[in-house]
Amino acid sequence: MQLTPRFSNTRAMLLLAFFFLVCCGLGYQILNRASWRTTPALADVESYAQLVTGPAATDITDHMGMRVLVPYVAKPFYWLAKGRVGSWDPVMFGLLISDSFFYSLNRNLASACSLAAARKL
């Protein structure tokens, strides 16, 4: 009888938390150290920031029309962080949390799929 690795719920949650913390750590500098408002190469961040801070946009016709999930998920985190995070930028905080969540969820699903594929071998 061959033993195959099992992907338990506890392991999945630990991996999700681990990847989330790694992503937050990698993106930490945007909260306070880097100014996205004055860097010309980050001009598209202004569009994302407007989606986070403003009302729901209904007339988006450029490439942003299909990229609304992360900014809309970032809105509640922006509302929670506004006025409470000190010197951090609340817009970037919301975007960092939502980006980190989606990336860690993606990595977690990829890990589960690779383990499932290894079982079939």
Phi, psi and omega per residue, in radians:
M1 nan 2.192 -3.106
Q2 -1.655 2.296 3.104
L3 -1.521 2.294 3.102
T4 -1.981 2.572 3.133
P5 -1.143 2.510 -3.126
R6 -1.992 2.392 -3.137
F7 -1.747 1.623 -3.068
S8 -1.440 2.900 3.116
N9 -1.122 -0.643 3.129
T10 -1.135 -0.763 3.118
R11 -1.127 -0.693 3.123
A12 -1.082 -0.758 3.140
M13 -1.180 -0.668 3.098
L14 -1.141 -0.735 3.094
L15 -1.138 -0.696 3.104
L16 -1.061 -0.803 3.117
A17 -1.133 -0.710 3.135
F18 -1.097 -0.876 -3.138
F19 -1.122 -0.622 3.101
F20 -1.096 -0.800 3.136
L21 -1.161 -0.655 3.090
V22 -1.101 -0.789 3.141
C23 -1.105 -0.734 3.104
C24 -1.115 -0.677 3.118
G25 -1.157 -0.679 3.130
L26 -1.228 -0.528 -3.117
G27 -1.674 0.097 -3.055
Y28 -1.019 -0.645 -3.030
Q29 -1.081 -0.456 -3.118
I30 -1.229 -0.332 -3.114
L31 -1.245 -0.578 -3.008
N32 -2.453 -0.570 -2.972
R33 -1.546 -0.621 -3.095
A34 -1.812 2.414 3.118
S35 -1.814 1.835 -3.124
W36 -1.294 -0.299 -3.128
R37 -1.307 -0.439 -3.075
T38 -1.894 0.012 -3.134
T39 -1.698 2.004 -3.092
P40 -1.085 -0.519 -3.114
A41 -1.224 -0.267 -3.125
L42 -1.856 0.652 -3.083
A43 -1.144 -0.528 -3.135
D44 -1.237 -0.314 3.112
V45 -1.137 -0.531 3.092
E46 -1.067 -0.664 3.092
S47 -1.135 -0.754 3.094
Y48 -1.115 -0.720 -3.140
A49 -1.104 -0.654 3.101
Q50 -1.159 -0.618 3.079
L51 -1.182 -0.591 3.141
V52 -1.294 -0.769 -3.019
T53 -1.553 -0.466 -3.049
G54 -1.660 -3.080 3.073
P55 -1.251 2.927 3.129
A56 -1.073 2.185 -3.097
A57 -1.456 2.308 3.140
T58 -1.930 -0.196 -3.075
D59 -1.984 0.646 3.138
I60 -1.385 2.076 -3.111
T61 -2.039 -0.280 -3.125
D62 -1.506 -2.784 -3.097
H63 -1.105 -0.279 -3.122
M64 -1.294 -0.213 -3.118
G65 -1.058 -0.502 -3.133
M66 -1.810 0.041 -3.075
R67 -2.053 1.051 -3.067
V68 -1.963 -0.207 -3.068
L69 -1.096 -0.918 -3.089
V70 -1.102 -0.819 3.105
P71 -1.094 -0.626 3.131
Y72 -1.264 -0.571 3.039
V73 -1.248 -0.493 3.140
A74 -1.288 -0.369 -3.097
K75 -0.946 -0.883 3.139
P76 -1.066 -0.627 3.110
F77 -1.211 -0.615 3.051
Y78 -1.105 -0.802 3.141
W79 -1.083 -0.697 3.124
L80 -1.207 -0.620 -3.059
A81 -1.458 -0.402 -3.053
K82 -1.041 2.047 3.140
G83 1.419 0.043 -3.084
R84 -2.114 -0.113 -3.027
V85 -1.883 0.286 3.072
G86 1.172 -2.139 -3.064
S87 -1.487 -0.077 3.120
W88 -1.254 2.644 3.082
D89 -1.445 2.043 -3.077
P90 -1.140 -0.512 3.091
V91 -1.146 -0.838 3.139
M92 -1.189 -0.538 3.069
F93 -1.098 -0.815 3.118
G94 -1.085 -0.762 3.120
L95 -1.160 -0.660 3.127
L96 -1.131 -0.772 -3.130
I97 -1.124 -0.805 -3.112
S98 -1.204 -0.709 3.082
D99 -1.083 -0.777 -3.123
S100 -1.116 -0.677 3.118
F101 -1.101 -0.854 -3.102
F102 -1.160 -0.667 3.119
Y103 -1.181 -0.759 -3.136
S104 -1.166 -0.616 3.068
L105 -1.127 -0.716 3.104
N106 -1.091 -0.800 3.132
R107 -1.134 -0.660 3.140
N108 -1.137 -0.751 3.101
L109 -1.151 -0.648 3.100
A110 -1.128 -0.675 3.096
S111 -1.131 -0.741 3.129
A112 -1.128 -0.695 3.133
C113 -1.178 -0.680 3.130
S114 -1.191 -0.611 3.072
L115 -1.207 -0.660 3.109
A116 -1.147 -0.660 3.108
A117 -1.199 -0.619 3.128
A118 -1.165 -0.539 3.110
R119 -1.150 -0.587 -3.077
K120 -1.346 -0.297 -3.109
L121 -1.284 nan nan
